Amino acid sequence: MPRWTFETTPDTLSKAEKDTLAKAITDNYVNLDIPAFLVNVFFHENRIGTFYSGGKTPPNTVFFGIDHAARSFASEEARLSFIDSVNTIVEPILGPKGVKWEYNIYQHPADSWRVNGMIPPVQQEEIWKQWMDKDAAVRYGAYTDTDSG
């Protein structure tokens, strides 16, 4: 978590554009102290006739959802800053192509999120730093809400 899921029609985005988006999205979260391995980006290409916008199959439309569970926005300023970062990431690729793009940001309860069965140690700085440094889920023992880690 986070997870970005792009819904497009075929060939709206090239492989190079997808690579660029995925890297920029990942870098954005790493700059917010989220380990890269937790950043997931999906590109779902929906064949013509299975994706509609305005009652029509759009040739140049991208919809994406952004799911967060690790953290909530600490303030309105943080929320707006994040939205600016999203726009900065996608506009250089989608804007020049004349693509209509739309997105939603969803914040899920952190207490329902697990990685390899563990409660991610977001509030435990020492362990979270290990996750950042190793770019992997380091086993630390907190598998349920009642475990102490």
N, CA and C atoms as a LAMMPS dump frame, in Angstrom:
ITEM: TIMESTEP
0
ITEM: NUMBER OF ATOMS
447
ITEM: BOX BOUNDS ff ff ff
-5.0000000000000000e+02 5.0000000000000000e+02
-5.0000000000000000e+02 5.0000000000000000e+02
-5.0000000000000000e+02 5.0000000000000000e+02
ITEM: ATOMS id mol type element x y z
1 1 1 N 0.865 -1.156 0
2 1 2 C 0 0 0
3 1 3 C 0.904 1.208 0
4 2 1 N 0.851 2.094 -0.806
5 2 2 C -0.263 2.508 -1.646
6 2 3 C -0.39 1.688 -2.935
7 3 1 N -1.572 1.802 -3.499
8 3 2 C -1.848 1.128 -4.766
9 3 3 C -2.514 2.124 -5.704
10 4 1 N -1.952 2.246 -6.89
11 4 2 C -2.554 3.045 -7.955
12 4 3 C -3.037 2.074 -9.019
13 5 1 N -4.289 2.198 -9.43
14 5 2 C -4.852 1.331 -10.456
15 5 3 C -5.383 2.189 -11.593
16 6 1 N -4.74 2.062 -12.74
17 6 2 C -5.127 2.811 -13.935
18 6 3 C -6.049 1.955 -14.786
19 7 1 N -7.137 2.535 -15.235
20 7 2 C -8.068 1.887 -16.16
21 7 3 C -7.998 2.661 -17.469
22 8 1 N -7.647 1.963 -18.54
23 8 2 C -7.497 2.611 -19.849
24 8 3 C -8.078 1.723 -20.941
25 9 1 N -8.175 2.274 -22.134
26 9 2 C -8.43 1.445 -23.302
27 9 3 C -7.063 1.041 -23.859
28 10 1 N -7.019 -0.009 -24.671
29 10 2 C -5.724 -0.497 -25.171
30 10 3 C -4.916 0.592 -25.881
31 11 1 N -3.624 0.537 -25.646
32 11 2 C -2.652 1.398 -26.315
33 11 3 C -2.781 2.886 -25.978
34 12 1 N -3.517 3.214 -24.925
35 12 2 C -3.573 4.61 -24.478
36 12 3 C -2.208 5.025 -23.945
37 13 1 N -1.541 4.086 -23.256
38 13 2 C -0.21 4.343 -22.693
39 13 3 C 0.774 3.323 -23.244
40 14 1 N 1.935 3.79 -23.63
41 14 2 C 2.987 2.881 -24.095
42 14 3 C 3.679 2.236 -22.893
43 15 1 N 4.463 1.222 -23.154
44 15 2 C 5.244 0.58 -22.085
45 15 3 C 6.173 1.606 -21.439
46 16 1 N 6.822 2.441 -22.236
47 16 2 C 7.732 3.462 -21.703
48 16 3 C 6.983 4.451 -20.818
49 17 1 N 5.779 4.842 -21.216
50 17 2 C 4.982 5.759 -20.398
51 17 3 C 4.562 5.104 -19.087
52 18 1 N 4.192 3.837 -19.143
53 18 2 C 3.842 3.109 -17.915
54 18 3 C 5.049 3.019 -16.996
55 19 1 N 6.219 2.707 -17.566
56 19 2 C 7.452 2.642 -16.773
57 19 3 C 7.739 3.989 -16.107
58 20 1 N 7.591 5.072 -16.864
59 20 2 C 7.839 6.419 -16.338
60 20 3 C 6.875 6.744 -15.207
61 21 1 N 5.602 6.446 -15.409
62 21 2 C 4.604 6.695 -14.358
63 21 3 C 4.914 5.885 -13.101
64 22 1 N 5.173 4.595 -13.27
65 22 2 C 5.437 3.728 -12.11
66 22 3 C 6.654 4.213 -11.325
67 23 1 N 7.698 4.621 -12.014
68 23 2 C 8.892 5.116 -11.319
69 23 3 C 8.605 6.418 -10.588
70 24 1 N 7.928 7.354 -11.241
71 24 2 C 7.625 8.64 -10.613
72 24 3 C 6.693 8.462 -9.408
73 25 1 N 5.717 7.568 -9.523
74 25 2 C 4.807 7.291 -8.415
75 25 3 C 5.591 6.706 -7.248
76 26 1 N 6.432 5.723 -7.519
77 26 2 C 7.24 5.093 -6.474
78 26 3 C 8.165 6.109 -5.815
79 27 1 N 8.857 6.902 -6.611
80 27 2 C 9.765 7.918 -6.064
81 27 3 C 9.027 8.908 -5.168
82 28 1 N 7.803 9.266 -5.554
83 28 2 C 7.003 10.203 -4.756
84 28 3 C 6.777 9.657 -3.341
85 29 1 N 6.473 8.368 -3.241
86 29 2 C 6.231 7.772 -1.923
87 29 3 C 7.531 7.552 -1.148
88 30 1 N 8.587 7.16 -1.844
89 30 2 C 9.878 6.999 -1.165
90 30 3 C 10.279 8.327 -0.522
91 31 1 N 10.011 9.426 -1.199
92 31 2 C 10.289 10.751 -0.624
93 31 3 C 9.426 11.05 0.591
94 32 1 N 8.32 10.293 0.746
95 32 2 C 7.452 10.432 1.92
96 32 3 C 7.745 9.346 2.958
97 33 1 N 8.902 8.684 2.827
98 33 2 C 9.339 7.617 3.737
99 33 3 C 8.455 6.371 3.702
100 34 1 N 7.987 6.023 2.514
101 34 2 C 7.291 4.751 2.291
102 34 3 C 8.266 3.876 1.501
103 35 1 N 8.555 2.661 1.962
104 35 2 C 9.475 1.802 1.206
105 35 3 C 8.957 1.509 -0.205
106 36 1 N 9.853 1.493 -1.166
107 36 2 C 9.478 1.281 -2.569
108 36 3 C 8.707 -0.021 -2.76
109 37 1 N 9.064 -1.072 -2.029
110 37 2 C 8.412 -2.366 -2.253
111 37 3 C 6.928 -2.351 -1.892
112 38 1 N 6.483 -1.34 -1.156
113 38 2 C 5.066 -1.243 -0.796
114 38 3 C 4.238 -0.489 -1.832
115 39 1 N 4.889 0.13 -2.802
116 39 2 C 4.182 0.929 -3.802
117 39 3 C 3.81 0.024 -4.977
118 40 1 N 2.517 -0.094 -5.228
119 40 2 C 2.008 -0.97 -6.282
120 40 3 C 1.278 -0.14 -7.325
121 41 1 N 1.6 -0.381 -8.601
122 41 2 C 0.977 0.348 -9.697
123 41 3 C 0.477 -0.68 -10.709
124 42 1 N -0.807 -0.598 -11.033
125 42 2 C -1.434 -1.526 -11.975
126 42 3 C -1.967 -0.741 -13.163
127 43 1 N -1.834 -1.315 -14.343
128 43 2 C -2.405 -0.744 -15.557
129 43 3 C -3.356 -1.784 -16.142
130 44 1 N -4.637 -1.512 -16.07
131 44 2 C -5.639 -2.412 -16.624
132 44 3 C -6.111 -1.851 -17.957
133 45 1 N -5.856 -2.593 -19.002
134 45 2 C -6.335 -2.197 -20.311
135 45 3 C -7.652 -2.906 -20.566
136 46 1 N -8.68 -2.126 -20.784
137 46 2 C -10.023 -2.646 -21.002
138 46 3 C -10.359 -2.565 -22.486
139 47 1 N -10.682 -3.7 -23.079
140 47 2 C -10.95 -3.697 -24.515
141 47 3 C -12.153 -2.811 -24.836
142 48 1 N -12.203 -2.358 -26.049
143 48 2 C -13.29 -1.496 -26.509
144 48 3 C -14.62 -2.196 -26.22
145 49 1 N -15.542 -1.448 -25.663
146 49 2 C -16.849 -2 -25.321
147 49 3 C -16.943 -2.488 -23.883
148 50 1 N -15.858 -2.348 -23.102
149 50 2 C -15.909 -2.772 -21.689
150 50 3 C -15.574 -1.627 -20.736
151 51 1 N -15.31 -0.455 -21.276
152 51 2 C -14.951 0.712 -20.473
153 51 3 C -15.703 1.897 -21.065
154 52 1 N -16.56 2.513 -20.258
155 52 2 C -17.388 3.603 -20.752
156 52 3 C -17.196 4.852 -19.899
157 53 1 N -17.263 5.99 -20.538
158 53 2 C -17.265 7.278 -19.87
159 53 3 C -18.246 8.153 -20.634
160 54 1 N -19.215 8.698 -19.936
161 54 2 C -20.241 9.485 -20.614
162 54 3 C -21.105 8.654 -21.542
163 55 1 N -21.224 7.353 -21.255
164 55 2 C -22.046 6.461 -22.069
165 55 3 C -21.385 5.981 -23.339
166 56 1 N -20.088 6.321 -23.516
167 56 2 C -19.373 5.928 -24.731
168 56 3 C -18.052 5.266 -24.352
169 57 1 N -17.559 4.415 -25.257
170 57 2 C -16.223 3.873 -25.069
171 57 3 C -15.241 4.959 -25.489
172 58 1 N -14.5 5.49 -24.533
173 58 2 C -13.625 6.618 -24.841
174 58 3 C -12.28 6.182 -25.42
175 59 1 N -11.836 6.831 -26.493
176 59 2 C -10.536 6.475 -27.035
177 59 3 C -9.379 7.058 -26.239
178 60 1 N -9.578 8.172 -25.564
179 60 2 C -8.496 8.851 -24.864
180 60 3 C -8.915 9.24 -23.455
181 61 1 N -9.191 8.236 -22.637
182 61 2 C -9.596 8.499 -21.262
183 61 3 C -8.849 7.553 -20.34
184 62 1 N -8.402 8.091 -19.224
185 62 2 C -7.757 7.287 -18.184
186 62 3 C -8.44 7.616 -16.874
187 63 1 N -8.886 6.59 -16.186
188 63 2 C -9.399 6.745 -14.83
189 63 3 C -8.454 5.984 -13.925
190 64 1 N -8.092 6.576 -12.788
191 64 2 C -7.285 5.81 -11.844
192 64 3 C -7.717 6.087 -10.42
193 65 1 N -7.561 5.046 -9.626
194 65 2 C -7.853 5.132 -8.203
195 65 3 C -6.554 4.988 -7.439
196 66 1 N -6.443 5.761 -6.366
197 66 2 C -5.268 5.716 -5.5
198 66 3 C -5.747 5.255 -4.13
199 67 1 N -5.247 4.113 -3.689
200 67 2 C -5.626 3.56 -2.387
201 67 3 C -4.489 3.729 -1.403
202 68 1 N -4.816 4.234 -0.231
203 68 2 C -3.837 4.428 0.854
204 68 3 C -4.309 3.711 2.112
205 69 1 N -3.379 3.071 2.813
206 69 2 C -3.677 2.512 4.121
207 69 3 C -2.585 2.835 5.121
208 70 1 N -1.38 3.123 4.653
209 70 2 C -0.248 3.334 5.557
210 70 3 C -0.456 4.555 6.441
211 71 1 N -0.963 5.618 5.847
212 71 2 C -1.118 6.871 6.58
213 71 3 C -2.312 7.632 6.036
214 72 1 N -2.837 8.498 6.854
215 72 2 C -3.847 9.461 6.418
216 72 3 C -3.153 10.801 6.265
217 73 1 N -3.766 11.688 5.547
218 73 2 C -3.201 13.021 5.413
219 73 3 C -3.255 13.711 6.775
220 74 1 N -2.132 14.246 7.189
221 74 2 C -2.026 14.872 8.505
222 74 3 C -2.765 16.203 8.571
223 75 1 N -2.968 16.833 7.419
224 75 2 C -3.618 18.138 7.392
225 75 3 C -4.185 18.381 6.003
226 76 1 N -4.973 19.416 5.893
227 76 2 C -5.497 19.81 4.589
228 76 3 C -4.353 20.234 3.665
229 77 1 N -3.353 20.868 4.226
230 77 2 C -2.183 21.279 3.451
231 77 3 C -1.471 20.051 2.875
232 78 1 N -1.334 19 3.682
233 78 2 C -0.687 17.767 3.214
234 78 3 C -1.516 17.113 2.108
235 79 1 N -2.84 17.111 2.267
236 79 2 C -3.717 16.528 1.245
237 79 3 C -3.567 17.284 -0.073
238 80 1 N -3.609 18.6 -0.015
239 80 2 C -3.488 19.403 -1.231
240 80 3 C -2.105 19.27 -1.865
241 81 1 N -1.076 19.164 -1.04
242 81 2 C 0.278 18.973 -1.552
243 81 3 C 0.381 17.631 -2.283
244 82 1 N -0.237 16.597 -1.72
245 82 2 C -0.216 15.288 -2.369
246 82 3 C -0.95 15.351 -3.713
247 83 1 N -2.105 15.998 -3.733
248 83 2 C -2.853 16.136 -4.988
249 83 3 C -1.997 16.854 -6.029
250 84 1 N -1.291 17.887 -5.618
251 84 2 C -0.376 18.568 -6.548
252 84 3 C 0.678 17.611 -7.081
253 85 1 N 1.198 16.731 -6.207
254 85 2 C 2.221 15.776 -6.658
255 85 3 C 1.645 14.787 -7.66
256 86 1 N 0.39 14.363 -7.455
257 86 2 C -0.269 13.459 -8.404
258 86 3 C -0.358 14.137 -9.768
259 87 1 N -0.841 15.37 -9.763
260 87 2 C -0.986 16.099 -11.027
261 87 3 C 0.363 16.295 -11.714
262 88 1 N 1.405 16.564 -10.932
263 88 2 C 2.749 16.748 -11.482
264 88 3 C 3.272 15.459 -12.124
265 89 1 N 2.889 14.319 -11.583
266 89 2 C 3.322 13.026 -12.124
267 89 3 C 2.607 12.699 -13.433
268 90 1 N 1.286 12.843 -13.466
269 90 2 C 0.531 12.348 -14.623
270 90 3 C 0.369 13.353 -15.764
271 91 1 N 0.331 14.636 -15.45
272 91 2 C 0.061 15.634 -16.492
273 91 3 C 1.081 15.629 -17.634
274 92 1 N 2.392 15.493 -17.36
275 92 2 C 3.35 15.505 -18.48
276 92 3 C 3.155 14.365 -19.483
277 93 1 N 2.555 13.274 -19.043
278 93 2 C 2.324 12.147 -19.955
279 93 3 C 0.929 12.22 -20.578
280 94 1 N -0.074 12.481 -19.757
281 94 2 C -1.448 12.453 -20.261
282 94 3 C -1.868 13.75 -20.942
283 95 1 N -1.416 14.886 -20.423
284 95 2 C -1.81 16.179 -20.985
285 95 3 C -1.486 16.349 -22.451
286 96 1 N -0.216 16.155 -22.861
287 96 2 C 0.142 16.348 -24.27
288 96 3 C -0.563 15.383 -25.235
289 97 1 N -1.041 14.251 -24.7
290 97 2 C -1.732 13.277 -25.548
291 97 3 C -3.214 13.612 -25.721
292 98 1 N -3.677 14.66 -25.02
293 98 2 C -5.091 15.017 -25.095
294 98 3 C -5.987 14.029 -24.372
295 99 1 N -5.424 13.324 -23.392
296 99 2 C -6.171 12.327 -22.636
297 99 3 C -6.983 13.017 -21.54
298 100 1 N -8.253 12.636 -21.43
299 100 2 C -9.061 13.063 -20.287
300 100 3 C -8.685 12.134 -19.136
301 101 1 N -8.281 12.707 -17.997
302 101 2 C -7.902 11.872 -16.866
303 101 3 C -8.66 12.301 -15.63
304 102 1 N -8.997 11.281 -14.854
305 102 2 C -9.806 11.489 -13.657
306 102 3 C -9.325 10.486 -12.604
307 103 1 N -9.336 10.921 -11.342
308 103 2 C -8.91 10.008 -10.281
309 103 3 C -9.621 10.283 -8.972
310 104 1 N -9.592 9.279 -8.118
311 104 2 C -10.09 9.363 -6.741
312 104 3 C -8.991 8.866 -5.823
313 105 1 N -8.938 9.422 -4.629
314 105 2 C -8.009 8.963 -3.597
315 105 3 C -8.85 8.363 -2.474
316 106 1 N -8.551 7.117 -2.136
317 106 2 C -9.273 6.408 -1.082
318 106 3 C -8.326 6.168 0.083
319 107 1 N -8.792 6.462 1.294
320 107 2 C -7.995 6.199 2.487
321 107 3 C -8.688 5.09 3.276
322 108 1 N -7.983 3.977 3.432
323 108 2 C -8.535 2.81 4.114
324 108 3 C -8.01 2.742 5.544
325 109 1 N -8.742 2.084 6.421
326 109 2 C -8.255 1.96 7.804
327 109 3 C -6.947 1.166 7.852
328 110 1 N -5.948 1.741 8.479
329 110 2 C -4.631 1.093 8.57
330 110 3 C -4.694 -0.216 9.332
331 111 1 N -5.643 -0.353 10.257
332 111 2 C -5.69 -1.572 11.073
333 111 3 C -6.168 -2.795 10.289
334 112 1 N -6.595 -2.623 9.041
335 112 2 C -6.984 -3.761 8.197
336 112 3 C -5.883 -4.14 7.208
337 113 1 N -4.771 -3.446 7.237
338 113 2 C -3.692 -3.645 6.274
339 113 3 C -2.659 -4.61 6.848
340 114 1 N -2.206 -5.57 6.034
341 114 2 C -1.181 -6.529 6.432
342 114 3 C -0.195 -6.709 5.287
343 115 1 N 1.056 -6.991 5.631
344 115 2 C 2.087 -7.335 4.664
345 115 3 C 2.723 -8.629 5.151
346 116 1 N 2.69 -9.651 4.328
347 116 2 C 3.179 -10.981 4.721
348 116 3 C 2.576 -11.408 6.052
349 117 1 N 1.319 -11.05 6.277
350 117 2 C 0.618 -11.409 7.496
351 117 3 C 0.898 -10.491 8.668
352 118 1 N 1.853 -9.592 8.537
353 118 2 C 2.244 -8.713 9.652
354 118 3 C 1.517 -7.378 9.598
355 119 1 N 1.297 -6.811 10.758
356 119 2 C 0.845 -5.432 10.849
357 119 3 C 2.046 -4.569 10.496
358 120 1 N 1.975 -3.785 9.436
359 120 2 C 3.122 -2.95 9.074
360 120 3 C 3.497 -2.007 10.227
361 121 1 N 4.777 -1.9 10.524
362 121 2 C 5.233 -1.164 11.709
363 121 3 C 5.351 0.349 11.492
364 122 1 N 4.314 0.942 10.916
365 122 2 C 4.356 2.359 10.572
366 122 3 C 4.657 3.219 11.798
367 123 1 N 4.139 2.842 12.942
368 123 2 C 4.33 3.633 14.167
369 123 3 C 5.579 3.231 14.951
370 124 1 N 6.31 2.247 14.461
371 124 2 C 7.506 1.767 15.158
372 124 3 C 8.729 2.162 14.332
373 125 1 N 9.259 3.327 14.618
374 125 2 C 10.293 3.936 13.776
375 125 3 C 11.486 3.033 13.492
376 126 1 N 11.98 2.337 14.499
377 126 2 C 13.169 1.506 14.308
378 126 3 C 12.913 0.386 13.293
379 127 1 N 11.768 -0.264 13.427
380 127 2 C 11.438 -1.368 12.516
381 127 3 C 11.089 -0.81 11.131
382 128 1 N 10.343 0.288 11.09
383 128 2 C 9.991 0.899 9.808
384 128 3 C 11.25 1.286 9.044
385 129 1 N 12.264 1.791 9.758
386 129 2 C 13.541 2.143 9.121
387 129 3 C 14.185 0.905 8.493
388 130 1 N 14.072 -0.247 9.158
389 130 2 C 14.605 -1.49 8.585
390 130 3 C 13.868 -1.824 7.28
391 131 1 N 12.555 -1.646 7.288
392 131 2 C 11.774 -1.896 6.078
393 131 3 C 12.233 -0.955 4.966
394 132 1 N 12.493 0.311 5.31
395 132 2 C 12.966 1.282 4.319
396 132 3 C 14.359 0.883 3.808
397 133 1 N 15.27 0.598 4.726
398 133 2 C 16.656 0.303 4.361
399 133 3 C 16.771 -0.969 3.523
400 134 1 N 16.025 -2.012 3.894
401 134 2 C 16.105 -3.286 3.167
402 134 3 C 15.148 -3.339 1.987
403 135 1 N 14.223 -2.369 1.914
404 135 2 C 13.191 -2.345 0.886
405 135 3 C 12.477 -3.695 0.827
406 136 1 N 12.129 -4.166 2.027
407 136 2 C 11.454 -5.451 2.165
408 136 3 C 10.765 -5.511 3.524
409 137 1 N 9.791 -6.403 3.622
410 137 2 C 9.097 -6.622 4.894
411 137 3 C 9.997 -7.468 5.793
412 138 1 N 10.515 -6.849 6.838
413 138 2 C 11.394 -7.528 7.78
414 138 3 C 10.526 -8.105 8.894
415 139 1 N 10.632 -9.422 9.09
416 139 2 C 9.811 -10.081 10.102
417 139 3 C 10.159 -9.539 11.477
418 140 1 N 9.123 -9.115 12.199
419 140 2 C 9.371 -8.592 13.542
420 140 3 C 8.391 -9.142 14.561
421 141 1 N 7.404 -9.935 14.131
422 141 2 C 6.577 -10.66 15.081
423 141 3 C 5.174 -10.163 15.31
424 142 1 N 4.809 -8.971 14.925
425 142 2 C 3.463 -8.48 15.19
426 142 3 C 2.527 -8.961 14.089
427 143 1 N 1.869 -10.092 14.335
428 143 2 C 0.99 -10.67 13.338
429 143 3 C -0.48 -10.397 13.613
430 144 1 N -0.804 -10.019 14.824
431 144 2 C -2.187 -9.685 15.149
432 144 3 C -2.19 -8.435 16.008
433 145 1 N -3.359 -7.874 16.17
434 145 2 C -3.482 -6.649 16.967
435 145 3 C -3.071 -6.884 18.427
436 146 1 N -3.118 -8.134 18.893
437 146 2 C -2.8 -8.394 20.292
438 146 3 C -1.343 -8.784 20.509
439 147 1 N -0.627 -9.087 19.402
440 147 2 C 0.801 -9.418 19.545
441 147 3 C 1.567 -8.163 19.944
442 148 1 N 2.625 -8.347 20.687
443 148 2 C 3.526 -7.216 20.909
444 148 3 C 4.743 -7.462 20.053
445 149 1 N 5.271 -6.423 19.476
446 149 2 C 6.359 -6.647 18.538
447 149 3 C 7.562 -5.949 18.939
